[in-house]
């Protein structure tokens, strides 16, 4: 069974976001993640938590498409999305 384009796209976004998070944790000042057409978001150490949340949201979307139950992200008290 072939994967749908949406599943393939989500997997690519997750991979790219995880790579960006890895670069942020290694000390890169700013890391860019592209998504969609001509859309780029810059991530740095100051917003690594938001990047983690973004990855969790993408993984939740993928799990939903695959029909696999997955808990949503758990945010610390006082964290605003």
C-alpha positions in Angstrom: 0.0 0.0 0.0 1.4 3.4 -1.0 1.6 6.2 1.5 -0.5 9.2 0.9 1.3 12.5 0.1 0.1 14.0 3.4 1.8 11.2 5.4 5.0 11.6 3.3 5.0 15.3 3.9 4.4 15.0 7.6 7.3 12.5 7.9 9.6 14.9 6.0 8.6 17.9 8.3 9.2 15.8 11.4 12.6 14.8 10.2 13.5 18.3 9.3 12.2 19.7 12.6 14.1 17.1 14.6 17.3 17.9 12.7 16.8 21.6 13.5 16.3 20.9 17.2 19.5 18.8 17.2 21.4 21.8 15.6 19.9 24.2 18.2 20.9 21.9 21.1 24.4 21.6 19.6 24.7 25.4 19.9 23.7 26.8 16.5 22.5 30.4 17.1 19.6 30.2 14.6 18.3 27.3 12.6 15.7 27.6 9.8 13.0 25.1 9.1 11.1 25.4 5.8 7.5 24.2 5.5 4.9 24.7 2.9 5.5 26.9 -0.1 8.0 29.7 0.6 7.5 29.5 4.3 10.5 29.4 6.7 10.6 29.7 10.4 13.8 30.5 12.4 14.4 28.6 15.6 17.0 29.4 18.2 17.8 28.4 21.8 15.3 30.9 23.2 12.4 29.0 21.5 13.5 25.4 21.6 10.5 24.5 23.7 8.2 25.8 20.9 10.2 23.7 18.4 9.6 20.7 20.7 5.9 21.5 20.8 5.8 21.8 17.0 7.4 18.4 16.6 4.9 16.9 19.0 2.0 18.4 17.1 3.4 17.0 13.8 3.8 13.6 15.4 0.2 13.7 16.7 -1.1 14.6 13.2 0.9 11.7 11.7 -0.4 9.3 14.4 -4.0 10.4 13.7 -3.5 9.8 9.9 -2.0 6.4 10.6 -4.8 5.5 13.0 -2.5 5.1 16.0 -3.5 6.5 19.3 -1.0 9.0 20.7 -1.1 11.3 23.7 -0.7 15.0 23.0 2.2 17.1 24.2 2.5 17.8 27.9 3.3 21.4 28.5 4.9 22.8 31.7 2.8 25.0 34.0 2.8 28.5 32.6 3.9 27.6 29.1 1.8 29.5 26.5 1.4 28.2 23.0 
